[in-house]
């Protein structure tokens, strides 16, 4: 998707956040909203911790995650079932759910009716935070890409990451998380021509 600060119709190359410092800055920017800071931070934390697509994130229901260390989800795009692990986020989820009105269905409820926030709203939340920290290469896919980049660098397990992402080739997965360009750049730096 195009960043809303760019020229209309101009696509940007959405990138993962590649350091803990970038992630901390993003979380700080997301928390700046007095009314929605906790929600925005949890949306981002869930995105970078699970690798779920934005459409699946915004549609999560309170009952799916409340008090659970994992849950199964049928992903919207691929229709494949996947187990999502929440161990590291259980406290954040519980704290956030405590702020929701009793009987709230969706984890990220819309202010309009009984629906959840839209993927467009989630995109705006992420890009606005990116703008605040001067990073204009973020979008809703940044969350999924950050998960993949971080997972791959911690494990070097491309096969499992392919399975998590439901990709059919290593090349697709490496390109998606920005590793192809990074590897090329690093390999060229390591070669001395003169």
C-alpha positions in Angstrom: 0.0 0.0 0.0 1.1 3.5 -0.6 2.2 5.6 2.4 -0.4 8.4 2.7 2.4 11.1 3.0 3.8 10.1 -0.4 2.4 11.4 -3.7 -1.1 9.9 -4.4 -0.8 6.6 -6.1 2.9 6.2 -5.4 3.8 2.9 -3.9 6.4 2.6 -1.2 8.6 -0.4 -0.5 7.3 -1.4 2.9 10.1 -2.8 5.1 10.5 -4.6 8.3 11.8 -2.9 11.4 15.3 -4.5 11.8 16.3 -3.5 15.3 14.9 -3.5 18.8 15.5 0.3 18.9 13.3 0.8 15.8 10.6 -1.4 17.5 10.9 0.6 20.7 10.6 3.9 18.8 7.5 2.6 17.0 5.9 1.4 20.2 6.5 4.8 21.8 5.0 6.6 18.8 2.0 4.2 18.9 1.4 4.9 22.6 1.2 8.7 22.1 -2.6 8.6 21.6 -4.2 9.1 25.0 -7.4 7.4 24.0 -6.0 4.6 21.8 -2.3 4.2 22.8 -2.8 0.9 24.5 -4.9 -0.5 21.6 -2.4 0.7 19.0 0.6 -0.8 20.9 -1.2 -4.1 21.3 -2.1 -4.3 17.7 1.5 -3.7 16.7 2.9 -6.1 19.4 0.5 -8.9 18.2 1.5 -8.2 14.6 5.2 -8.4 15.1 4.9 -11.3 17.6 2.6 -13.6 15.6 3.2 -12.7 11.9 -0.6 -12.7 11.3 -1.9 -10.6 8.4 -3.5 -7.3 9.2 -7.0 -8.6 8.2 -6.6 -11.5 10.7 -5.3 -9.2 13.5 -8.1 -6.7 13.3 -10.8 -9.4 13.3 -9.6 -11.1 16.5 -12.2 -11.6 19.1 -11.7 -11.1 22.8 -12.7 -14.7 23.5 -10.0 -16.1 21.1 -7.2 -14.6 23.2 -8.4 -13.8 26.7 -6.4 -15.9 29.2 -4.9 -18.0 26.4 -1.2 -18.8 25.7 -2.2 -20.0 22.2 -5.1 -20.3 19.9 -6.0 -21.7 16.5 -7.0 -19.5 13.6 -8.1 -20.1 10.1 -6.2 -17.4 8.2 -8.5 -15.3 6.0 -6.3 -15.2 2.9 -5.1 -18.8 2.7 -7.9 -20.5 4.7 -5.2 -22.6 6.3 -5.4 -23.3 10.1 -2.5 -22.2 12.2 -1.7 -22.1 15.9 -0.7 -18.7 17.2 1.4 -18.5 20.3 0.8 -15.6 22.8 3.0 -16.5 25.7 5.0 -13.3 25.7 1.8 -11.1 25.3 -0.6 -12.6 27.8 -0.1 -9.8 30.4 -0.4 -7.1 27.7 -3.5 -8.7 26.4 -5.1 -9.0 29.8 -4.2 -5.4 30.7 -5.8 -4.2 27.5 -8.9 -6.3 27.8 -9.5 -4.8 31.2 -9.9 -1.4 29.5 -12.6 -2.6 27.2 -16.3 -2.2 28.0 -17.9 -5.5 29.3 -19.3 -7.7 26.6 -17.0 -6.3 23.9 -16.8 -8.8 21.0 -13.7 -7.7 19.1 -10.3 -7.2 20.5 -10.0 -4.0 18.4 -13.5 -2.7 18.3 -14.6 0.1 16.0 -16.2 3.2 17.4 -18.8 2.7 14.7 -21.3 -0.1 15.6 -20.4 -3.6 16.6 -17.6 -4.2 14.1 -13.8 -4.2 14.5 -11.5 -1.5 13.1 -10.8 -1.9 9.4 -7.5 -2.8 7.8 -7.4 0.8 6.5 -7.6 2.1 10.0 -4.9 -0.2 11.1 -2.8 0.9 8.2 -3.3 4.6 9.2 -2.3 3.8 12.8 0.9 2.2 11.7 1.9 4.8 9.1 1.0 7.7 11.4 3.4 6.2 14.0 6.0 5.7 11.3 5.7 9.3 10.3 6.2 10.4 13.9 9.5 8.7 14.1 10.6 9.7 10.5 10.2 6.2 9.0 8.2 6.4 5.9 8.7 2.8 4.7 6.3 1.3 7.2 2.8 0.1 6.6 0.5 -2.7 7.8 2.8 -5.3 6.2 5.7 -4.0 8.4 4.3 -6.0 11.3 4.3 -9.3 9.4 7.7 -8.5 7.8 9.2 -7.6 11.2 8.1 -10.9 12.6 9.6 -12.8 9.7 12.9 -10.8 9.8 13.3 -11.2 13.5 12.3 -14.9 13.5 14.7 -15.7 10.6 17.7 -13.8 12.2 17.1 -15.6 15.5 16.7 -19.1 14.1 18.0 -19.2 10.5 15.0 -21.6 10.0 13.6 -20.6 6.6 11.6 -23.8 6.3 9.5 -23.2 9.4 9.1 -19.5 8.4 7.9 -20.5 5.0 5.3 -22.7 6.7 4.2 -20.0 9.1 3.8 -17.5 6.1 2.3 -20.2 3.8 4.9 -19.3 1.1 5.8 -21.9 -1.5 9.5 -21.0 -1.9 12.4 -19.9 0.2 13.1 -17.2 -2.4 9.7 -15.6 -1.8 10.1 -15.7 1.9 13.6 -14.2 1.9 12.5 -11.5 -0.5 9.4 -10.7 1.6 11.4 -10.2 4.8 14.1 -8.1 3.0 16.9 -10.6 3.4 17.6 -10.9 -0.3 18.7 -7.3 -0.7 20.5 -7.3 2.6 22.5 -10.5 1.7 23.5 -9.0 -1.7 24.5 -5.7 0.0 26.6 -7.6 2.6 28.2 -9.9 0.2 29.3 -7.1 -2.1 30.7 -5.2 0.9 32.8 -8.3 1.8 34.4 -8.4 -1.7 37.5 -6.3 -2.4 38.0 -5.4 -6.0 41.2 -3.4 -5.5 
